[in-house]
Amino acid sequence: MKELYNSIYPILSKEKKKDLLENLAKKYNMEIIKFETFSKYSKSTFTAIFKYKESEFVFVPGDTVTLGYEGVPKNLSNKSLEQLKYFSENPSEFLEEYIKDNFSKIREVTIKPMLVERRLQTIGWRKSDLEELKNFDSELIEEYNNFKSANYNSLTLDETARFTKIKNGNIEIELYDDITYDELCENLKDEGFSLPNLDEWEYLCGGGCRTLFPWGDDIDYNMNFYHFSKKGNNKFDLEEPNFFGLSIAYNPYKMEIIEADKLAYKGGDGGCNICGGSGIFLGYLPCSPYYNQEPIDYEYEEDDNELHGDFDFYRRIIRIEE
């Protein structure tokens, strides 16, 4: 399986790569939908899209890379500097301190090859039906009936139920089950999956980039971002597949749970910076591969390691051993 490491995998013939990917599909009981090359930010990967139940996975080759970010980016645009001046008369000094406090340190790591879920999974929500809804909570039936005749297309009752109008006048019903971080990890382990750890997630997001974002050190103001897009524009650049074929770190409100000693997140801050009026540059810094959410200290948390369905998300991986 040494061919799966990035030092060798890129130089293999396409037919040899296909053979390896087909063997992986057999080994992990997945179906190959198609082979595809994903290219973005000057990086490119030939891989396969695998189907497992209702989810898609891609093969991500391993590599030895440098991760982390220290110092301060140079040559920021005037737009970004103006946003930072709102917080300090010295934007460079402010940003340097912010990066020092919130970004992972520079280190060299070896990443194992993986099968990685392409899109985020929601926490706690599961599909249900009207019969279960009737038995779940009588008050929810009234909410459901009011929603049917309402002129909006979705309704979320905080960590209880969620209704969504879909095609042909049908309504999708979801109910919420409380779950803790430990329970999530145990459930994934039972299914043969894991969460990516800090190093793996940073690699999946940035591919070992030496810049603040996968594309460079500044916001690309030609991109269309969640919460900063023009009205009616629902296509967001960062949600498009990256160089590994993953939709990752595209919305600061969506925090992705990673494997750690304590509950920890990557890919967002729950929208804290945006809600604080910081603008798009600081608003999207938590989507940098190297931004770290501080792990929750259970000693001071009343709800221990309970997860929250509106902001917490996860993706499954399988580490491929040699």
N, C-alpha and C positions, 0 to 999 in steps of 0.2 A: 504493500500500500504506500510505499514511499513516493509513488507517482502522484499521489494526491497533494503533496506539499508543493507550494507555489514555486519553489526553486526549480522543480522538474516539470510540473504540470503544464506550464505555458508552452514548453518546447515540444510536447508530444503532438503527434499528428491528430487531426480532428477525429479520425476513425478510432484511434487508440483512446482518446478521451471519451468517445461514445461508448466504447466497450466498458470502460471503468464505471461510467455513470449507469449503464444498464445493469452491471453487477451490483451496484449500490441499491438500485430499485428492487432487485430480487432479494437482497439481504435484508432490507427493511420493509418489505411488503408494501412498496409504493408503486404507483403507476407513472411512467414518464408521459407527460402530456406532449412535450416537444423539446427539442434542443434549441438553445437561443444564445446569442451573444449580446450582453448588456454593456453599453458604453456610456460613460458620463464622467465629467471632470478629468478628462485625459487618462482615465483608467478603463480597462475593458476585461471582461471575463466571458469565456465560452463555458456554458453550463447547461443543465437541464432543469426544466420545471417539473417537479414531481407532484402527484396528487395523492393525498392521504385523507380519506373520508371527505370532508367538505373544505379542506385547507390545501394550499399550495406551498411547496417547499422548493428551495434551490440548493444545489451543491455549492459550497464556498470553499475553495482550496485554502490550505494553511500557508503560513509564511512566518518568517522572522522579521519583525518590524520594530520601528521606534514609535512609541506612543507618548501622549502627554503634551502639554504646552506650557511654556514659561516665558517671561518677558512681556513685551508689548508689541503689537503689530505696527508696522510703519506705513506711511502714505495712506492713511485713512481719508476717505472722501470728506468734503466739507459738510455733507448731510450728516454723516456719522459724528463728526466732531461737534457740530451744533447740538446734537442730541445729548452728547456727553457733557457739554458746557452747562446744561441745565442742572447737573449734579456737582460740577466743580469748575473753577476757573482754570484749572490745569487738567485738561482731558486725559493726556498721556499718563500723568501720575495717578489719576483716578482709575483708569483702565488697568494699569500695571498692578495696582493694589487689588482690584477686583479679580483679576486673573490669578494672582497669588493666593487669594483666599478661596477661590471657587473651582480652580482647574486642577486636573491630575498632573502629577510630576512626570518629567521626562524619564523614560526607562525603555530598555529593549526587551522584548518578549517574543516567545515562539508560540504561535497560534496553531492549534490542531485543525485539520479540515473538518467541516461540519455540514450537516443538512440543517437548513435554517428556514423557519416559517417566514413567508414573504410579508405578511401583513399582521397587524396587531390583533390580539384576541381581547375581548372585553372580560372584565372581572365580575363574577357573581350573577350575571344575567343569563337566563336560559329560556329557550322557546317553550311556550305553553299553549293552552287552548282555553276555550270558553268554559268547558266543564270544570277544569281545575280552578279557573278564576272564581267560579261560583262557590267552590268549597274553601278557597283561600281567604277571602274576606268579602263579606256581603256589601260593604261600602264601595268596593272596587267595581262592582257591577253597575252601580249608579254612575261612577266616573266613566266607565266604558260606554254606557248608553249615551251620556252627554257628549262624549268624544265622537261618536258615530255621526252626529248631526252638526258637529262643529265645523268651522271653515278653516281649521288648521290641520296639518298632516301628521303631526306627532305630539305625543304627550308623555312626559316622564314624571312619575310620582316618586320622590326621593327615595332611592334604594328600596322600592316596593314593587312597582309595576311600570311597564313601558308599553305604549300602544303606538303603532305606526301603520298608516294607511298605505297599502300597496296596490298592485294592479287588480283590475276587475272588481273594485269596491271592497276587497277583503282587508281585514285588519290583522296585522301580526301582533301577537300578545307575547310579552316576555315578563317573567317574574324574577325577583331578586332573592338570592340566597346569601346570607352572610358567610364570609370566608376569611381566614387568617393567612398570613404569609407562609407559616409553617404548613398549613393544610394544603395550600396551593403547591408548594414544593413536593410534598408527599404524594399528591395526586399525580403530578407530572412524572415523578419517579416510577410510580406504579404502571404508567403508560409507556415507559421507556424513554422519556424525554427529560430535559433539563432546561433551566434558564441560562442565558449567556452570562458569564461573569463580567467584571469590569473591563478586563483586557479584551475579551472576545467582543463585547458590545462596541467598544471604541474602534476596533478593527472593522467590524461589520458596518459601522457608520462612516468611518473616514478612510478605511483602507490603508492606514499608516500615513495619512497626509501630515505634512509639517506646517500646516496653516491653521488658522482659527476655525475656519469652516472647510468642508471638503473641496470647495471651489476656490478658496483664497482667504485673505485676511480681513476682508470687508464684506458688508452686505452688497449683494448684486441688486441694485434698485430696479433693474429691468425684469426681475422675477416677480411672479405673482404669489404672495404669501397669505396664509390664513390670517384673518383679522386685520389685514392691511390691503385687501384687494379692492379693485373697483367693483361697484355694485353690479350684480348680475354675472360676474365672472366666477365660475365655480371650478375652474381648472387650476390647480395649484402645483407649481413647479416641483417643490420638495416632496410631494406625495408620489411623483413619478418614480419608477424603479431606478435605483442607483446602479453603480458599476457591478454590483453583485446580484442585481435583480430584486432588491429589497425596498420596501416602502418604510423609511425609518427617519425619525427625528424631523418630522414635517409640521408639527403643531405643538407649540410650547405648553398648551393646556393638557396634553396627553403625556403623562409620565410613565415610562416603561420600567417595570420591575426587573431587577437583575439578581443574580445569585451572589449572596454575600452572607457574612456572619449575622448581620442585622438587615432589616428591611431597608433597601436602598434603591434609588431610581437613576435613570439616565433619560436624556431626550426631551426634557421639559421641566418646568418648575411649577406646573399647575396654573400657569398664567400670571404668577405673582408680579413679574416685571411689567407685563403689559397692563395689568390692572392698576399698577402704580404710576402709569402714564409715562413710562420710560422711553417710549418710541420703539421703532422696529429694530434698531441695532442691539440695544440691551434686551429688548423683548425676545429676540431670537438667539442671544448668546447661550441660553440653556439648551438649545438644539445643537450646539457645537459638540463634536465627538468627545471633547475633553472636559466639558463642564460636569462637575460632580454635585449631586444633591447630597447633603449631609445625611448619613444613616441615622435613622430614628433610634434614640436611646430608650429602650423599653422601660427603664427604671422610672422615667418621668412621663410615660405615656399611659393615660388612664385606660385606653382601649387596646393596650398591648400592641400586637402587630396586625390588627384587623385592617383589611384592605377596603378600598372605597371605589364603588363601581363607576362613578362619574369621572374620575381622574386617573385611576390606576389601570394599566394595561400590561400585557405580557406577550412574548413570542417564544415558541418552543424551538429547541435545537436538539440535535443528536451529534455528539462528538464521535468522530470516526477514528477508531484506534488503528495503529499500524498492525 
